[in-house]
Amino acid sequence: MVRVRSSSTQLPAYVPGRKLPGVADRLTELAGGVSRYPDMGAGSSEVCGRLLHSVVGPGDEVVVGRRSFEAYPILTAVAGGTAVRVPLRDHALNLDAMAAAITGRTRLVFVRNPNDPTSTAVGERALGEFADRVPDDLAGLRVGYCVAPPELAAQVRKTQVPFSVSALAQEAAVVALGERAEVVRRSALTVAERERVTLRLRALGFEVPDSQADFVWLPLAEESADFAVHCLDGKAVVRPFPGEGVRVTIGLPEENDALLALAAAWRG
């Protein structure tokens, strides 16, 4: 019989968003010629995990928002630490409370900006003031890649899982970084659709916080799971957080129209 850490048996499994039929087949078709090993240094979630394994041990703490990216507490527990969950304020990270939660046992603070799943963001000034309040010996901020002193980066690389991000994803990311004009154009389209969807949902009676992401947050509380099932029945996939809310990704105009029709039917 294999013995595992008792803390591991208490971990909730991370549940990815639902996949739509045909996507995997299409990706296979497009990526059939990509077989090179990827760069081992990519992947923001992987960076988070490696940072945790590098600096967190039994008795150590990691400060996170509640609710924020659901993998943070899981990754913290896997590393042997304890996640200190700080409640949001007006659906946004409460940086004052997060700073107050830092103790001598704190080893990391995760600031997801914009926050996922609530879509809200903290401004540059607030983030800078928060960083000034964080002790100098914390590892750093999660920004999609690791920015750290050389000695910490070296330790992170030692604990890294080889080839954790596909070569296809890396090649696509490099191309995207070079297409600034196209990124700006698509961002503008997404923002316009986000504002249209937000205004329509509010007109239907939904509470929708101002979003700074490519998704919106519907704090539906106890209705969250039922609303997600209602959308799924209408062939629209949203991400429910039972008892709290639903994250709705902004898609193409026709996809957003389908979601809005389902939302109207729900309210009707």
QUIGIDA-V882400 format. One record per residue. N is the residue number from 0. PHI is phi in whole degrees, -180 to 180 (* if undefined). PSI is psi in degrees with one decimal (* if undefined). D_FIRST is the distance of its C-alpha to the first C-alpha in whole Angstrom. Layout:
N:PHI:PSI:D_FIRST
N:PHI:PSI:D_FIRST
This chain:
0:*:130.1:0
1:-82:128.8:4
2:-94:133.2:6
3:-123:161.4:10
4:-59:135.7:13
5:-61:-32.8:14
6:-65:-28.5:17
7:-67:-32.6:16
8:-70:-16.5:15
9:-94:-3.4:18
10:-74:133.1:20
11:-75:143.9:22
12:-77:136.7:22
13:-70:127.6:25
14:-108:110.4:27
15:-70:162.1:30
16:-63:156.3:33
17:-64:144.5:34
18:-98:142.9:35
19:-93:145.0:38
20:-57:140.7:38
21:91:-17.2:40
22:-65:-47.4:39
23:-62:-40.8:36
24:-63:-41.3:38
25:-66:-41.4:41
26:-63:-39.4:39
27:-62:-40.9:38
28:-63:-42.7:42
29:-75:-30.4:43
30:-106:15.5:41
31:-58:-27.9:40
32:-93:1.2:42
33:-94:110.2:40
34:-134:5.0:38
35:-77:152.1:38
36:-66:143.1:35
37:-84:167.7:36
38:-69:131.6:37
39:-74:-11.0:34
40:-90:3.4:35
41:-96:162.7:36
42:106:107.5:34
43:-69:-38.4:35
44:-65:-37.3:31
45:-63:-40.1:30
46:-61:-43.1:32
47:-59:-46.2:31
48:-63:-41.4:28
49:-68:-38.8:29
50:-60:-44.7:31
51:-61:-45.5:28
52:-68:-22.2:26
53:-82:-34.2:29
54:-122:-8.7:31
55:-110:135.6:28
56:-140:-176.1:26
57:-54:131.3:25
58:90:-13.6:28
59:-82:157.5:30
60:-123:153.3:31
61:-131:125.4:32
62:-90:127.4:35
63:-136:158.9:35
64:-78:157.9:37
65:-136:98.8:36
66:-104:142.8:36
67:-137:-160.4:36
68:-55:121.9:34
69:-69:-13.6:30
70:-76:-21.9:28
71:-57:-52.2:29
72:-63:-35.3:27
73:-65:-49.0:24
74:-62:-36.8:25
75:-64:-45.5:26
76:-64:-38.8:23
77:-61:-35.8:21
78:-78:-6.9:23
79:96:3.9:22
80:-98:-176.5:26
81:-121:127.0:27
82:-83:125.8:29
83:-98:107.5:33
84:-90:121.7:34
85:-106:119.5:38
86:-58:147.3:40
87:-71:164.8:42
88:-128:118.9:46
89:55:43.1:48
90:67:10.6:45
91:-121:158.4:45
92:-60:132.5:43
93:-94:89.3:45
94:-64:-33.3:45
95:-63:-45.6:47
96:-68:-35.4:44
97:-66:-41.0:41
98:-64:-39.2:43
99:-68:-22.9:44
100:-81:-9.4:40
101:-74:128.0:40
102:-128:-175.0:39
103:-67:-14.1:38
104:-94:-7.0:34
105:-73:131.3:35
106:-116:-24.9:34
107:-147:153.0:35
108:-132:124.5:37
109:-99:119.8:36
110:-117:99.7:40
111:-89:120.1:39
112:-140:112.4:43
113:-65:152.9:44
114:-73:144.7:41
115:-119:120.5:39
116:-105:5.3:39
117:-83:-7.8:42
118:73:-1.7:44
119:-84:158.7:46
120:-133:153.8:47
121:-104:145.8:48
122:-77:169.7:51
123:-61:-42.2:52
124:-65:-45.9:54
125:-63:-39.3:51
126:-67:-40.0:48
127:-64:-42.7:50
128:-64:-37.8:51
129:-65:-44.5:47
130:-61:-34.5:47
131:-66:-26.1:49
132:-87:-13.2:48
133:-81:133.0:44
134:-55:148.1:44
135:-65:-19.0:44
136:-95:15.3:41
137:-81:159.2:39
138:-73:-33.8:38
139:145:-173.6:40
140:-107:146.1:40
141:-86:111.9:38
142:-126:21.2:41
143:96:-14.5:39
144:-153:167.9:39
145:-94:120.7:38
146:-112:113.3:41
147:-155:160.6:41
148:-59:150.2:42
149:-54:-37.8:42
150:-68:-34.9:39
151:-73:-41.0:37
152:-59:-38.5:37
153:-64:-39.8:36
154:-68:-37.9:33
155:-62:-42.6:32
156:-62:-33.2:32
157:-64:-32.4:30
158:-98:6.4:27
159:-79:138.7:28
160:-76:128.3:26
161:-62:137.1:28
162:55:52.1:30
163:-84:-12.5:29
164:-123:137.9:32
165:-69:152.4:34
166:-63:-35.4:37
167:-60:-45.5:39
168:-63:-40.8:38
169:-66:-42.7:40
170:-62:-41.8:43
171:-64:-39.5:44
172:-65:-41.4:43
173:-63:-43.5:46
174:-62:-44.0:48
175:-62:-38.4:48
176:-63:-28.2:49
177:-87:-8.9:52
178:-102:60.6:53
179:-59:-46.1:54
180:-61:-41.5:57
181:-69:-37.5:55
182:-63:-43.6:52
183:-62:-42.6:55
184:-63:-46.6:56
185:-68:-35.2:53
186:-62:-42.0:52
187:-63:-40.8:56
188:-64:-42.0:55
189:-65:-42.3:52
190:-62:-43.4:53
191:-62:-43.8:56
192:-67:-38.1:54
193:-61:-42.6:52
194:-68:-39.2:55
195:-63:-46.1:56
196:-65:-41.6:53
197:-61:-47.9:53
198:-63:-40.7:57
199:-68:-42.0:56
200:-64:-40.6:53
201:-65:-37.7:55
202:-64:-28.4:58
203:-81:-5.2:56
204:102:5.9:55
205:-83:141.9:51
206:-82:125.1:51
207:-135:108.2:50
208:-62:154.0:49
209:-60:126.5:51
210:-100:141.9:49
211:-119:22.9:49
212:-129:-172.6:46
213:-96:29.5:46
214:-151:164.8:45
215:-123:159.6:46
216:-116:128.1:44
217:-113:103.1:45
218:-77:77.9:44
219:-90:-0.7:44
220:53:-123.7:42
221:-69:-13.4:41
222:-86:-5.4:42
223:-58:-51.0:40
224:-64:-42.4:38
225:-65:-39.0:40
226:-64:-39.7:42
227:-64:-40.7:40
228:-66:-40.9:39
229:-59:-43.6:43
230:-68:-41.6:43
231:-63:-37.8:41
232:-62:-28.5:43
233:-94:15.7:46
234:66:30.9:44
235:-120:131.0:43
236:-103:119.6:40
237:-121:168.6:40
238:-110:107.2:37
239:-87:146.6:36
240:-122:90.7:35
241:-49:132.5:35
242:84:-6.6:37
243:-125:-62.7:39
244:-177:-172.6:40
245:-134:132.7:40
246:-96:128.0:41
247:-119:116.5:43
248:-76:139.0:43
249:-81:121.2:47
250:-113:-149.5:48
251:-72:157.8:51
252:-52:-42.9:54
253:-68:-31.9:53
254:-69:-40.8:49
255:-66:-37.1:50
256:-62:-39.3:53
257:-64:-41.5:51
258:-64:-43.6:49
259:-63:-36.8:52
260:-64:-41.0:53
261:-66:-38.7:49
262:-65:-39.7:50
263:-65:-40.3:53
264:-65:-37.8:52
265:-63:-44.6:50
266:-72:-28.2:52
267:-73:*:55
